Amino acid sequence: MTDNRATSVLAIPILVAALLLALCVPALGIAASEGSKASAETARPHQSQTKTKKKVRPKPIYWGAWIGDQITGVNPPFDMGGVTALETLFGKGMSLIEFSSPFSDCHPNPCRPFKFPNEPMQNIRNYGAIPFFSWGSESTPPDPANHQLADIANGQHDAYLHQFAEEARLWGHPFFLRFDWEMNGKWFPWSEGLNGNKPGEYIAAWRHVHDIFTAVGATNATWVWCPFADAYGAYADMKSLYPGNAYVDWTCLDGYNWGTNPVKPRPWRTFDEIFQRSYMQLTTKVAKKKPVILAELASTSNGGPKALWIKEMLAGLPRKYPKVRGFIWLDSFDRNINWPIETSSTAIKAFTEGIARKVYQPNSYSELDISPIQPQR
């Protein structure tokens, strides 16, 4: 009620004012009562909507690194000194250690096949981590003509594949096997559209290799299917390359913040800008029920704050990416880019503080004997 209305009411004779007051009070009471009911009815659903949500506990995440030779001169797990050095630096042991091998070494003539890496696998297990082995259908140096997808699917490498799978079975312990990764890109000889590979041959080759492992009883391999994170829809469609739920245990993504490094300059991108689009596609359209692991990730310090990138990544991963149950940092000078965490004191601090959270699992898996490997509960 405004001041003008208040003045006019006071000017009315007392008798009239009393009469008006007597008439208005019941009406005001009814209006107030109806208003209270309406307010109460409106408030009830509002109050129910604002009940405190039960907090969801973040699920445990395996973590580790793919470490180069910059620490001891020999890359782990062939020399575990680099692992020990990083554990000391971070104050926590790793639950994953990654390394890789092609099918064959063609430095001698003829090419020599690589055997199953029994000793490096055991080094990782003795340390308490889970081996994460990336195995590519190629040779070093590259000899693409000998490693076409059709050749694998048609059985031309079966003798080698059977021997390798049998050696894996004899070792007998669980390990992650990431076969022919980043297949949606255009830089490995196993990508469709390269090296004479045709549509559909990637899935055929994957299933053939998987079937050989199953046939010899090498069920200790946990199969990881790993495309490259496609932030802008520039690569092949992931779904067209997926071997199927019966042939994949974990899905996976690789991705990097290249920044403005001189080798391959890019705009500085956050973790979300790199991974979010592909994560959503992977977990809602390709393989909804599979756990996810990030097998290669890292950030340069060129063009932005590497420490902040690490801090936000480790804080956001358990909350925003609940199906990601493992990650591996590329701690190596690949193409001389400063990916390693230990290249920056602020990055070391950010990583040490972030990885200290209980959600990130330490090296307590030397007795692990369940295959396929399951996410921790």
Secondary structure, 3 states (H helix, E strand, C coil): CCHHHHHHHHHCCHHHHHHHHHHHHHHHHHHHHHHHHHHHHHHHHHHHHCCCCCCCCCCCEEEEEEECCCCCCCCCCCCCHHHHHHHHHHCCCCCEEEEEEEEEECCCCCCEECCCCHHHHHHHHHHCCEEEEEEEEEEECCCHHHCCHHHHHCCCCHHHHHHHHHHHHHHCCCEEEEECCCCCCCCCCCCCCCCCCCCCHHHHHHHHHHHHHHHHCCCCEEEEECCECCCCCCCCCCHHHCCCHHHCCEEEEEEEECCCCCCCCCCCCCHHHHHHHHHHHHHHHHCCCCCEEEEEEEECCCCCCHHHHHHHHHHHHHHHCCCEEEEEEEECCHHHCCCCHHHCHHHHHHHHHHHCCCCECCCCCCCCCCCCCCCCC
